[in-house]
Amino acid sequence: MSEKLDNFTNGLRDKLNDINARLSSVGGSIKPASKETQAAIESKLYEVKVTLETNPIEHPEI
């Protein structure tokens, strides 16, 4: 019985270690993606700002 329990816990530990490694890998790829997204948003915001400064929108009088 003890051998079965040891085998089960060892297998479970291995599976948990694999899951942990995969989650760490995914977390590592998410952080750079969010930084890239932030940079893309800031770049687009700058483009819009420059466009508005050079071509202001005229609002009709109400």
PDB file of N, CA, C, O and CB in Angstrom:
ATOM      1  N   MET A   1       0.817  -1.195   0.000  1.00  0.00           N
ATOM      2  CA  MET A   1       0.000   0.000   0.000  1.00  0.00           C
ATOM      3  C   MET A   1       0.862   1.262   0.000  1.00  0.00           C
ATOM      4  O   MET A   1       0.558   2.240  -0.683  1.00  0.00           O
ATOM      5  CB  MET A   1      -0.930  -0.003   1.201  1.00  0.00           C
ATOM      6  N   SER A   2       1.930   1.219   0.770  1.00  0.00           N
ATOM      7  CA  SER A   2       2.816   2.369   0.869  1.00  0.00           C
ATOM      8  C   SER A   2       3.489   2.661  -0.465  1.00  0.00           C
ATOM      9  O   SER A   2       3.696   3.821  -0.823  1.00  0.00           O
ATOM     10  CB  SER A   2       3.867   2.136   1.947  1.00  0.00           C
ATOM     11  N   GLU A   3       3.830   1.602  -1.199  1.00  0.00           N
ATOM     12  CA  GLU A   3       4.473   1.784  -2.504  1.00  0.00           C
ATOM     13  C   GLU A   3       3.502   2.443  -3.491  1.00  0.00           C
ATOM     14  O   GLU A   3       3.891   3.304  -4.279  1.00  0.00           O
ATOM     15  CB  GLU A   3       4.968   0.424  -3.061  1.00  0.00           C
ATOM     16  N   LYS A   4       2.240   2.026  -3.434  1.00  0.00           N
ATOM     17  CA  LYS A   4       1.226   2.629  -4.312  1.00  0.00           C
ATOM     18  C   LYS A   4       1.062   4.109  -3.986  1.00  0.00           C
ATOM     19  O   LYS A   4       0.963   4.944  -4.885  1.00  0.00           O
ATOM     20  CB  LYS A   4      -0.134   1.895  -4.171  1.00  0.00           C
ATOM     21  N   LEU A   5       1.034   4.419  -2.721  1.00  0.00           N
ATOM     22  CA  LEU A   5       0.892   5.814  -2.290  1.00  0.00           C
ATOM     23  C   LEU A   5       2.100   6.639  -2.719  1.00  0.00           C
ATOM     24  O   LEU A   5       1.949   7.768  -3.187  1.00  0.00           O
ATOM     25  CB  LEU A   5       0.714   5.893  -0.764  1.00  0.00           C
ATOM     26  N   ASP A   6       3.284   6.086  -2.562  1.00  0.00           N
ATOM     27  CA  ASP A   6       4.505   6.776  -2.993  1.00  0.00           C
ATOM     28  C   ASP A   6       4.489   7.023  -4.499  1.00  0.00           C
ATOM     29  O   ASP A   6       4.842   8.112  -4.954  1.00  0.00           O
ATOM     30  CB  ASP A   6       5.751   5.960  -2.605  1.00  0.00           C
ATOM     31  N   ASN A   7       4.085   6.023  -5.270  1.00  0.00           N
ATOM     32  CA  ASN A   7       4.010   6.177  -6.718  1.00  0.00           C
ATOM     33  C   ASN A   7       3.002   7.254  -7.104  1.00  0.00           C
ATOM     34  O   ASN A   7       3.252   8.076  -7.986  1.00  0.00           O
ATOM     35  CB  ASN A   7       3.638   4.849  -7.376  1.00  0.00           C
ATOM     36  N   PHE A   8       1.858   7.232  -6.423  1.00  0.00           N
ATOM     37  CA  PHE A   8       0.829   8.230  -6.702  1.00  0.00           C
ATOM     38  C   PHE A   8       1.335   9.636  -6.388  1.00  0.00           C
ATOM     39  O   PHE A   8       1.186  10.544  -7.205  1.00  0.00           O
ATOM     40  CB  PHE A   8      -0.439   7.930  -5.893  1.00  0.00           C
ATOM     41  N   THR A   9       1.928   9.821  -5.214  1.00  0.00           N
ATOM     42  CA  THR A   9       2.390  11.156  -4.833  1.00  0.00           C
ATOM     43  C   THR A   9       3.546  11.622  -5.715  1.00  0.00           C
ATOM     44  O   THR A   9       3.640  12.808  -6.030  1.00  0.00           O
ATOM     45  CB  THR A   9       2.817  11.168  -3.366  1.00  0.00           C
ATOM     46  N   ASN A  10       4.415  10.714  -6.113  1.00  0.00           N
ATOM     47  CA  ASN A  10       5.510  11.081  -7.013  1.00  0.00           C
ATOM     48  C   ASN A  10       4.974  11.496  -8.380  1.00  0.00           C
ATOM     49  O   ASN A  10       5.441  12.472  -8.966  1.00  0.00           O
ATOM     50  CB  ASN A  10       6.498   9.912  -7.164  1.00  0.00           C
ATOM     51  N   GLY A  11       3.997  10.753  -8.880  1.00  0.00           N
ATOM     52  CA  GLY A  11       3.378  11.107 -10.155  1.00  0.00           C
ATOM     53  C   GLY A  11       2.668  12.443 -10.079  1.00  0.00           C
ATOM     54  O   GLY A  11       2.748  13.256 -11.000  1.00  0.00           O
ATOM     55  N   LEU A  12       1.976  12.660  -8.980  1.00  0.00           N
ATOM     56  CA  LEU A  12       1.269  13.920  -8.778  1.00  0.00           C
ATOM     57  C   LEU A  12       2.255  15.087  -8.693  1.00  0.00           C
ATOM     58  O   LEU A  12       2.014  16.148  -9.268  1.00  0.00           O
ATOM     59  CB  LEU A  12       0.409  13.855  -7.503  1.00  0.00           C
ATOM     60  N   ARG A  13       3.354  14.891  -7.983  1.00  0.00           N
ATOM     61  CA  ARG A  13       4.379  15.930  -7.868  1.00  0.00           C
ATOM     62  C   ARG A  13       4.950  16.270  -9.249  1.00  0.00           C
ATOM     63  O   ARG A  13       5.151  17.439  -9.578  1.00  0.00           O
ATOM     64  CB  ARG A  13       5.512  15.472  -6.914  1.00  0.00           C
ATOM     65  N   ASP A  14       5.208  15.231 -10.050  1.00  0.00           N
ATOM     66  CA  ASP A  14       5.744  15.466 -11.396  1.00  0.00           C
ATOM     67  C   ASP A  14       4.760  16.267 -12.249  1.00  0.00           C
ATOM     68  O   ASP A  14       5.149  17.191 -12.963  1.00  0.00           O
ATOM     69  CB  ASP A  14       6.069  14.128 -12.083  1.00  0.00           C
ATOM     70  N   LYS A  15       3.493  15.900 -12.163  1.00  0.00           N
ATOM     71  CA  LYS A  15       2.475  16.622 -12.934  1.00  0.00           C
ATOM     72  C   LYS A  15       2.364  18.073 -12.481  1.00  0.00           C
ATOM     73  O   LYS A  15       2.248  18.978 -13.307  1.00  0.00           O
ATOM     74  CB  LYS A  15       1.114  15.928 -12.803  1.00  0.00           C
ATOM     75  N   LEU A  16       2.399  18.293 -11.176  1.00  0.00           N
ATOM     76  CA  LEU A  16       2.327  19.666 -10.648  1.00  0.00           C
ATOM     77  C   LEU A  16       3.548  20.483 -11.055  1.00  0.00           C
ATOM     78  O   LEU A  16       3.431  21.671 -11.358  1.00  0.00           O
ATOM     79  CB  LEU A  16       2.204  19.645  -9.116  1.00  0.00           C
ATOM     80  N   ASN A  17       4.704  19.858 -11.063  1.00  0.00           N
ATOM     81  CA  ASN A  17       5.919  20.551 -11.514  1.00  0.00           C
ATOM     82  C   ASN A  17       5.811  20.932 -12.985  1.00  0.00           C
ATOM     83  O   ASN A  17       6.221  22.024 -13.379  1.00  0.00           O
ATOM     84  CB  ASN A  17       7.162  19.668 -11.289  1.00  0.00           C
ATOM     85  N   ASP A  18       5.257  20.028 -13.798  1.00  0.00           N
ATOM     86  CA  ASP A  18       5.057  20.332 -15.223  1.00  0.00           C
ATOM     87  C   ASP A  18       4.082  21.492 -15.402  1.00  0.00           C
ATOM     88  O   ASP A  18       4.317  22.386 -16.214  1.00  0.00           O
ATOM     89  CB  ASP A  18       4.539  19.089 -15.972  1.00  0.00           C
ATOM     90  N   ILE A  19       2.992  21.474 -14.645  1.00  0.00           N
ATOM     91  CA  ILE A  19       2.004  22.561 -14.720  1.00  0.00           C
ATOM     92  C   ILE A  19       2.648  23.877 -14.309  1.00  0.00           C
ATOM     93  O   ILE A  19       2.438  24.904 -14.955  1.00  0.00           O
ATOM     94  CB  ILE A  19       0.777  22.258 -13.820  1.00  0.00           C
ATOM     95  N   ASN A  20       3.420  23.849 -13.248  1.00  0.00           N
ATOM     96  CA  ASN A  20       4.098  25.055 -12.768  1.00  0.00           C
ATOM     97  C   ASN A  20       5.052  25.602 -13.828  1.00  0.00           C
ATOM     98  O   ASN A  20       5.112  26.812 -14.046  1.00  0.00           O
ATOM     99  CB  ASN A  20       4.864  24.760 -11.467  1.00  0.00           C
ATOM    100  N   ALA A  21       5.790  24.722 -14.480  1.00  0.00           N
ATOM    101  CA  ALA A  21       6.719  25.152 -15.524  1.00  0.00           C
ATOM    102  C   ALA A  21       5.967  25.776 -16.694  1.00  0.00           C
ATOM    103  O   ALA A  21       6.405  26.787 -17.243  1.00  0.00           O
ATOM    104  CB  ALA A  21       7.566  23.968 -16.011  1.00  0.00           C
ATOM    105  N   ARG A  22       4.852  25.191 -17.075  1.00  0.00           N
ATOM    106  CA  ARG A  22       4.056  25.735 -18.181  1.00  0.00           C
ATOM    107  C   ARG A  22       3.467  27.098 -17.822  1.00  0.00           C
ATOM    108  O   ARG A  22       3.483  28.019 -18.638  1.00  0.00           O
ATOM    109  CB  ARG A  22       2.930  24.761 -18.558  1.00  0.00           C
ATOM    110  N   LEU A  23       2.954  27.223 -16.612  1.00  0.00           N
ATOM    111  CA  LEU A  23       2.396  28.506 -16.183  1.00  0.00           C
ATOM    112  C   LEU A  23       3.469  29.581 -16.115  1.00  0.00           C
ATOM    113  O   LEU A  23       3.218  30.732 -16.471  1.00  0.00           O
ATOM    114  CB  LEU A  23       1.717  28.363 -14.823  1.00  0.00           C
ATOM    115  N   SER A  24       4.655  29.218 -15.666  1.00  0.00           N
ATOM    116  CA  SER A  24       5.761  30.180 -15.635  1.00  0.00           C
ATOM    117  C   SER A  24       6.124  30.620 -17.042  1.00  0.00           C
ATOM    118  O   SER A  24       6.422  31.792 -17.275  1.00  0.00           O
ATOM    119  CB  SER A  24       6.989  29.575 -14.937  1.00  0.00           C
ATOM    120  N   SER A  25       6.099  29.692 -17.969  1.00  0.00           N
ATOM    121  CA  SER A  25       6.418  30.002 -19.362  1.00  0.00           C
ATOM    122  C   SER A  25       5.375  30.944 -19.953  1.00  0.00           C
ATOM    123  O   SER A  25       5.723  31.907 -20.636  1.00  0.00           O
ATOM    124  CB  SER A  25       6.505  28.712 -20.198  1.00  0.00           C
ATOM    125  N   VAL A  26       4.110  30.674 -19.695  1.00  0.00           N
ATOM    126  CA  VAL A  26       3.033  31.524 -20.205  1.00  0.00           C
ATOM    127  C   VAL A  26       3.122  32.910 -19.577  1.00  0.00           C
ATOM    128  O   VAL A  26       2.968  33.916 -20.270  1.00  0.00           O
ATOM    129  CB  VAL A  26       1.650  30.891 -19.920  1.00  0.00           C
ATOM    130  N   GLY A  27       3.367  32.970 -18.292  1.00  0.00           N
ATOM    131  CA  GLY A  27       3.502  34.259 -17.615  1.00  0.00           C
ATOM    132  C   GLY A  27       4.626  35.086 -18.195  1.00  0.00           C
ATOM    133  O   GLY A  27       4.510  36.307 -18.301  1.00  0.00           O
ATOM    134  N   GLY A  28       5.705  34.441 -18.569  1.00  0.00           N
ATOM    135  CA  GLY A  28       6.831  35.141 -19.172  1.00  0.00           C
ATOM    136  C   GLY A  28       6.495  35.716 -20.534  1.00  0.00           C
ATOM    137  O   GLY A  28       7.040  36.749 -20.924  1.00  0.00           O
ATOM    138  N   SER A  29       5.602  35.059 -21.263  1.00  0.00           N
ATOM    139  CA  SER A  29       5.245  35.569 -22.588  1.00  0.00           C
ATOM    140  C   SER A  29       4.140  36.615 -22.507  1.00  0.00           C
ATOM    141  O   SER A  29       4.006  37.432 -23.418  1.00  0.00           O
ATOM    142  CB  SER A  29       4.808  34.423 -23.494  1.00  0.00           C
ATOM    143  N   ILE A  30       3.353  36.607 -21.449  1.00  0.00           N
ATOM    144  CA  ILE A  30       2.274  37.587 -21.308  1.00  0.00           C
ATOM    145  C   ILE A  30       2.837  38.960 -20.952  1.00  0.00           C
ATOM    146  O   ILE A  30       2.383  39.965 -21.499  1.00  0.00           O
ATOM    147  CB  ILE A  30       1.267  37.132 -20.236  1.00  0.00           C
ATOM    148  N   LYS A  31       3.795  39.026 -20.068  1.00  0.00           N
ATOM    149  CA  LYS A  31       4.354  40.307 -19.642  1.00  0.00           C
ATOM    150  C   LYS A  31       4.958  41.095 -20.802  1.00  0.00           C
ATOM    151  O   LYS A  31       4.646  42.278 -20.943  1.00  0.00           O
ATOM    152  CB  LYS A  31       5.406  40.081 -18.579  1.00  0.00           C
ATOM    153  N   PRO A  32       5.808  40.498 -21.637  1.00  0.00           N
ATOM    154  CA  PRO A  32       6.329  41.261 -22.772  1.00  0.00           C
ATOM    155  C   PRO A  32       5.231  41.678 -23.746  1.00  0.00           C
ATOM    156  O   PRO A  32       5.300  42.754 -24.340  1.00  0.00           O
ATOM    157  CB  PRO A  32       7.376  40.448 -23.506  1.00  0.00           C
ATOM    158  N   ALA A  33       4.221  40.828 -23.908  1.00  0.00           N
ATOM    159  CA  ALA A  33       3.134  41.173 -24.818  1.00  0.00           C
ATOM    160  C   ALA A  33       2.400  42.406 -24.307  1.00  0.00           C
ATOM    161  O   ALA A  33       2.021  43.270 -25.098  1.00  0.00           O
ATOM    162  CB  ALA A  33       2.158  39.989 -24.978  1.00  0.00           C
ATOM    163  N   SER A  34       2.194  42.498 -23.002  1.00  0.00           N
ATOM    164  CA  SER A  34       1.501  43.660 -22.471  1.00  0.00           C
ATOM    165  C   SER A  34       2.352  44.920 -22.618  1.00  0.00           C
ATOM    166  O   SER A  34       1.812  46.006 -22.827  1.00  0.00           O
ATOM    167  CB  SER A  34       1.136  43.436 -21.005  1.00  0.00           C
ATOM    168  N   LYS A  35       3.664  44.788 -22.512  1.00  0.00           N
ATOM    169  CA  LYS A  35       4.543  45.939 -22.725  1.00  0.00           C
ATOM    170  C   LYS A  35       4.508  46.375 -24.178  1.00  0.00           C
ATOM    171  O   LYS A  35       4.510  47.568 -24.479  1.00  0.00           O
ATOM    172  CB  LYS A  35       5.981  45.608 -22.306  1.00  0.00           C
ATOM    173  N   GLU A  36       4.477  45.390 -25.088  1.00  0.00           N
ATOM    174  CA  GLU A  36       4.378  45.708 -26.515  1.00  0.00           C
ATOM    175  C   GLU A  36       3.046  46.381 -26.819  1.00  0.00           C
ATOM    176  O   GLU A  36       2.993  47.331 -27.600  1.00  0.00           O
ATOM    177  CB  GLU A  36       4.539  44.435 -27.370  1.00  0.00           C
ATOM    178  N   THR A  37       1.984  45.898 -26.213  1.00  0.00           N
ATOM    179  CA  THR A  37       0.666  46.494 -26.407  1.00  0.00           C
ATOM    180  C   THR A  37       0.650  47.923 -25.890  1.00  0.00           C
ATOM    181  O   THR A  37       0.123  48.815 -26.554  1.00  0.00           O
ATOM    182  CB  THR A  37      -0.415  45.660 -25.705  1.00  0.00           C
ATOM    183  N   GLN A  38       1.214  48.148 -24.728  1.00  0.00           N
ATOM    184  CA  GLN A  38       1.271  49.490 -24.155  1.00  0.00           C
ATOM    185  C   GLN A  38       2.048  50.425 -25.082  1.00  0.00           C
ATOM    186  O   GLN A  38       1.639  51.565 -25.302  1.00  0.00           O
ATOM    187  CB  GLN A  38       1.921  49.457 -22.752  1.00  0.00           C
ATOM    188  N   ALA A  39       3.161  49.945 -25.622  1.00  0.00           N
ATOM    189  CA  ALA A  39       3.963  50.762 -26.534  1.00  0.00           C
ATOM    190  C   ALA A  39       3.171  51.081 -27.803  1.00  0.00           C
ATOM    191  O   ALA A  39       3.243  52.200 -28.311  1.00  0.00           O
ATOM    192  CB  ALA A  39       5.281  50.038 -26.893  1.00  0.00           C
ATOM    193  N   ALA A  40       2.418  50.109 -28.316  1.00  0.00           N
ATOM    194  CA  ALA A  40       1.613  50.334 -29.519  1.00  0.00           C
ATOM    195  C   ALA A  40       0.510  51.355 -29.245  1.00  0.00           C
ATOM    196  O   ALA A  40       0.227  52.203 -30.091  1.00  0.00           O
ATOM    197  CB  ALA A  40       1.000  49.009 -30.015  1.00  0.00           C
ATOM    198  N   ILE A  41      -0.105  51.277 -28.081  1.00  0.00           N
ATOM    199  CA  ILE A  41      -1.158  52.237 -27.719  1.00  0.00           C
ATOM    200  C   ILE A  41      -0.581  53.642 -27.602  1.00  0.00           C
ATOM    201  O   ILE A  41      -1.169  54.602 -28.099  1.00  0.00           O
ATOM    202  CB  ILE A  41      -1.835  51.829 -26.392  1.00  0.00           C
ATOM    203  N   GLU A  42       0.566  53.761 -26.948  1.00  0.00           N
ATOM    204  CA  GLU A  42       1.190  55.073 -26.797  1.00  0.00           C
ATOM    205  C   GLU A  42       1.598  55.645 -28.152  1.00  0.00           C
ATOM    206  O   GLU A  42       1.485  56.850 -28.376  1.00  0.00           O
ATOM    207  CB  GLU A  42       2.410  54.980 -25.876  1.00  0.00           C
ATOM    208  N   SER A  43       2.066  54.796 -29.045  1.00  0.00           N
ATOM    209  CA  SER A  43       2.440  55.243 -30.380  1.00  0.00           C
ATOM    210  C   SER A  43       1.221  55.749 -31.146  1.00  0.00           C
ATOM    211  O   SER A  43       1.275  56.798 -31.789  1.00  0.00           O
ATOM    212  CB  SER A  43       3.116  54.107 -31.151  1.00  0.00           C
ATOM    213  N   LYS A  44       0.133  55.005 -31.074  1.00  0.00           N
ATOM    214  CA  LYS A  44      -1.108  55.407 -31.761  1.00  0.00           C
ATOM    215  C   LYS A  44      -1.648  56.699 -31.153  1.00  0.00           C
ATOM    216  O   LYS A  44      -2.120  57.572 -31.881  1.00  0.00           O
ATOM    217  CB  LYS A  44      -2.181  54.282 -31.672  1.00  0.00           C
ATOM    218  N   LEU A  45      -1.586  56.829 -29.842  1.00  0.00           N
ATOM    219  CA  LEU A  45      -2.040  58.045 -29.177  1.00  0.00           C
ATOM    220  C   LEU A  45      -1.233  59.240 -29.653  1.00  0.00           C
ATOM    221  O   LEU A  45      -1.791  60.310 -29.896  1.00  0.00           O
ATOM    222  CB  LEU A  45      -1.933  57.903 -27.653  1.00  0.00           C
ATOM    223  N   TYR A  46       0.069  59.069 -29.788  1.00  0.00           N
ATOM    224  CA  TYR A  46       0.930  60.143 -30.280  1.00  0.00           C
ATOM    225  C   TYR A  46       0.534  60.535 -31.708  1.00  0.00           C
ATOM    226  O   TYR A  46       0.467  61.720 -32.036  1.00  0.00           O
ATOM    227  CB  TYR A  46       2.414  59.711 -30.232  1.00  0.00           C
ATOM    228  N   GLU A  47       0.271  59.523 -32.561  1.00  0.00           N
ATOM    229  CA  GLU A  47      -0.140  59.802 -33.936  1.00  0.00           C
ATOM    230  C   GLU A  47      -1.434  60.614 -33.971  1.00  0.00           C
ATOM    231  O   GLU A  47      -1.546  61.577 -34.730  1.00  0.00           O
ATOM    232  CB  GLU A  47      -0.320  58.492 -34.713  1.00  0.00           C
ATOM    233  N   VAL A  48      -2.400  60.229 -33.155  1.00  0.00           N
ATOM    234  CA  VAL A  48      -3.681  60.935 -33.117  1.00  0.00           C
ATOM    235  C   VAL A  48      -3.479  62.357 -32.610  1.00  0.00           C
ATOM    236  O   VAL A  48      -4.070  63.298 -33.140  1.00  0.00           O
ATOM    237  CB  VAL A  48      -4.693  60.185 -32.225  1.00  0.00           C
ATOM    238  N   LYS A  49      -2.651  62.512 -31.593  1.00  0.00           N
ATOM    239  CA  LYS A  49      -2.377  63.835 -31.034  1.00  0.00           C
ATOM    240  C   LYS A  49      -1.757  64.754 -32.084  1.00  0.00           C
ATOM    241  O   LYS A  49      -2.166  65.907 -32.218  1.00  0.00           O
ATOM    242  CB  LYS A  49      -1.447  63.720 -29.817  1.00  0.00           C
ATOM    243  N   VAL A  50      -0.782  64.253 -32.821  1.00  0.00           N
ATOM    244  CA  VAL A  50      -0.128  65.040 -33.870  1.00  0.00           C
ATOM    245  C   VAL A  50      -1.143  65.393 -34.961  1.00  0.00           C
ATOM    246  O   VAL A  50      -1.170  66.524 -35.446  1.00  0.00           O
ATOM    247  CB  VAL A  50       1.077  64.261 -34.477  1.00  0.00           C
ATOM    248  N   THR A  51      -1.971  64.428 -35.341  1.00  0.00           N
ATOM    249  CA  THR A  51      -2.983  64.674 -36.369  1.00  0.00           C
ATOM    250  C   THR A  51      -3.953  65.762 -35.924  1.00  0.00           C
ATOM    251  O   THR A  51      -4.306  66.639 -36.713  1.00  0.00           O
ATOM    252  CB  THR A  51      -3.748  63.382 -36.690  1.00  0.00           C
ATOM    253  N   LEU A  52      -4.381  65.712 -34.677  1.00  0.00           N
ATOM    254  CA  LEU A  52      -5.317  66.723 -34.167  1.00  0.00           C
ATOM    255  C   LEU A  52      -4.660  68.097 -34.068  1.00  0.00           C
ATOM    256  O   LEU A  52      -5.311  69.117 -34.294  1.00  0.00           O
ATOM    257  CB  LEU A  52      -5.853  66.306 -32.796  1.00  0.00           C
ATOM    258  N   GLU A  53      -3.385  68.123 -33.734  1.00  0.00           N
ATOM    259  CA  GLU A  53      -2.686  69.408 -33.647  1.00  0.00           C
ATOM    260  C   GLU A  53      -2.499  70.039 -35.025  1.00  0.00           C
ATOM    261  O   GLU A  53      -2.567  71.259 -35.172  1.00  0.00           O
ATOM    262  CB  GLU A  53      -1.326  69.226 -32.969  1.00  0.00           C
ATOM    263  N   THR A  54      -2.265  69.208 -36.020  1.00  0.00           N
ATOM    264  CA  THR A  54      -2.034  69.748 -37.365  1.00  0.00           C
ATOM    265  C   THR A  54      -3.339  69.969 -38.143  1.00  0.00           C
ATOM    266  O   THR A  54      -3.400  70.818 -39.032  1.00  0.00           O
ATOM    267  CB  THR A  54      -1.125  68.808 -38.150  1.00  0.00           C
ATOM    268  N   ASN A  55      -4.361  69.213 -37.807  1.00  0.00           N
ATOM    269  CA  ASN A  55      -5.663  69.333 -38.469  1.00  0.00           C
ATOM    270  C   ASN A  55      -6.763  69.387 -37.423  1.00  0.00           C
ATOM    271  O   ASN A  55      -7.449  68.387 -37.208  1.00  0.00           O
ATOM    272  CB  ASN A  55      -5.902  68.153 -39.447  1.00  0.00           C
ATOM    273  N   PRO A  56      -6.949  70.511 -36.775  1.00  0.00           N
ATOM    274  CA  PRO A  56      -7.951  70.568 -35.700  1.00  0.00           C
ATOM    275  C   PRO A  56      -9.361  70.308 -36.244  1.00  0.00           C
ATOM    276  O   PRO A  56      -9.688  70.674 -37.373  1.00  0.00           O
ATOM    277  CB  PRO A  56      -7.903  71.943 -34.995  1.00  0.00           C
ATOM    278  N   ILE A  57     -10.161  69.683 -35.433  1.00  0.00           N
ATOM    279  CA  ILE A  57     -11.547  69.414 -35.803  1.00  0.00           C
ATOM    280  C   ILE A  57     -12.372  70.654 -35.510  1.00  0.00           C
ATOM    281  O   ILE A  57     -12.307  71.211 -34.414  1.00  0.00           O
ATOM    282  CB  ILE A  57     -12.111  68.176 -35.041  1.00  0.00           C
ATOM    283  N   GLU A  58     -13.138  71.076 -36.486  1.00  0.00           N
ATOM    284  CA  GLU A  58     -14.001  72.243 -36.298  1.00  0.00           C
ATOM    285  C   GLU A  58     -15.368  71.764 -35.822  1.00  0.00           C
ATOM    286  O   GLU A  58     -16.016  70.926 -36.449  1.00  0.00           O
ATOM    287  CB  GLU A  58     -14.129  73.077 -37.619  1.00  0.00           C
ATOM    288  N   HIS A  59     -15.777  72.327 -34.691  1.00  0.00           N
ATOM    289  CA  HIS A  59     -17.076  71.963 -34.139  1.00  0.00           C
ATOM    290  C   HIS A  59     -18.109  72.977 -34.606  1.00  0.00           C
ATOM    291  O   HIS A  59     -17.863  74.181 -34.528  1.00  0.00           O
ATOM    292  CB  HIS A  59     -17.029  71.892 -32.586  1.00  0.00           C
ATOM    293  N   PRO A  60     -19.244  72.522 -35.082  1.00  0.00           N
ATOM    294  CA  PRO A  60     -20.302  73.457 -35.480  1.00  0.00           C
ATOM    295  C   PRO A  60     -20.889  74.153 -34.246  1.00  0.00           C
ATOM    296  O   PRO A  60     -20.957  73.575 -33.161  1.00  0.00           O
ATOM    297  CB  PRO A  60     -21.417  72.716 -36.264  1.00  0.00           C
ATOM    298  N   GLU A  61     -21.297  75.371 -34.436  1.00  0.00           N
ATOM    299  CA  GLU A  61     -21.941  76.090 -33.333  1.00  0.00           C
ATOM    300  C   GLU A  61     -23.303  75.482 -33.055  1.00  0.00           C
ATOM    301  O   GLU A  61     -24.037  75.124 -33.977  1.00  0.00           O
ATOM    302  CB  GLU A  61     -22.078  77.599 -33.655  1.00  0.00           C
ATOM    303  N   ILE A  62     -23.622  75.372 -31.818  1.00  0.00           N
ATOM    304  CA  ILE A  62     -24.913  74.787 -31.436  1.00  0.00           C
ATOM    305  C   ILE A  62     -25.918  75.886 -31.193  1.00  0.00           C
ATOM    306  O   ILE A  62     -27.070  75.607 -30.861  1.00  0.00           O
ATOM    307  CB  ILE A  62     -24.776  73.901 -30.181  1.00  0.00           C
TER     308      ILE A  62
END
